[in-house]
Amino acid sequence: MFLVKNMAKLDFIGQIKEYSFEKKLIKLDLIDRKILYILENNVRFSPTTIGRLLLISREKVSYRIKRMEEIDFVHGYAAMLDPKKLGFHQYRVYFKFKNLDNDQDIIAFLFNFTEVTTIVTCSGSYDLQFVLSVRNQMEFIDKFGKIVEKYSSILEKFEVLDVVEEDIFVLWMILHEDDVKKVKIVGEHKGSTFQKEFLKKKNLNHKINNNMNEKINLDDKDLSILDILKLDSTSNIKHISHKISLAPISIEHRIKDMILAGVIKRFFIQYSPTQLGYQWWHILFKMKNLDHERFTEFIKNHPNMSWYMRFLGKWDYQCNVYARTNAEFHAILQQIRKEFADHIMYYDTFIMFNQLKYYQKVK
């Protein structure tokens, strides 16, 4: 098991601090959970808009959000980008070690490796998972070869999967189903949530989505905007305008275009559900004759599931699950197995500990 020291001292780079012996569970009331639910849909909703939706003041919304940050429950706000639209190819790598005596050294090495964009620790068939984002296969061979060579003496086995796609959904479990229905998510007529563009993209005829390998031509200003938003998706337009010396109206138009082109997939909040009493699990699936849309709709509408990756290789899918107990996780797994009994060939499960890095490459 990886026990990572001093994570809180690092600048925000996509960390989700889940596993801790010391942390006590926190309590969020219904208003806190509603705020969290709205931010999960789009973190750029302003306190004014959230207050209007929940019939409370803007000041109360701002106070509650700040409190969730101060107790180290909410860690940051990110933009999910499509790496293929930026010309990157991703490989998810799984390592199992003979021993973990050098765990801090391994994590430090990977953390400072520019091409390693995601690092998560786990327990089960593997100890560590990470994502390599590269321009082509030869770059992957070079970078991955250096990592394996450095740790070959303690590496028991590894697996490499070619990432086809990835998406993040709202984690419905933070609210009761009846309360979800009462929170009507709407776009802002003023401000810069870009909610209308996200809804428009969702309702498009999938012409862009179907060509998943299509690289979008972006200039340096576009890339600079993405470089700011990727780890601070709440940045206001004036701040971005000042930072890259471009008119606010141009910033808005560029962000809208990148959303409609599929470069920006969503603006999301990063927090630790384990502080609410949930354990973090991942499930790997090998499928046959599967309807991809049916499977992803199932994940999207399941209250305990919030993310998936699709692969080429030994496994076809990896899914995120939060459950309060082993029994609840087992029930969720059995539900999936029953729903897709004719399609699941085999599966594997992991207990997840910490996400140490989620840093998307832009340039």
PyMOL commands that set and color helices and strands:
alter all, ss='L'
color gray80, all
select helices_A, chain A and resi 7-9+30-41+47-54+58-70+83-86+103-111+137-151+172-174+177-182+195-203+207-210+220-229+237-244+248-260+273-276+292-301+326-339
alter helices_A, ss='H'
color red, helices_A
select strands_A, chain A and resi 74-81+89-97+116-123+128-134+155-168+264-271+279-287+305-312+317-323+344-358
alter strands_A, ss='S'
color yellow, strands_A
deselect
rebuild
show_as cartoon
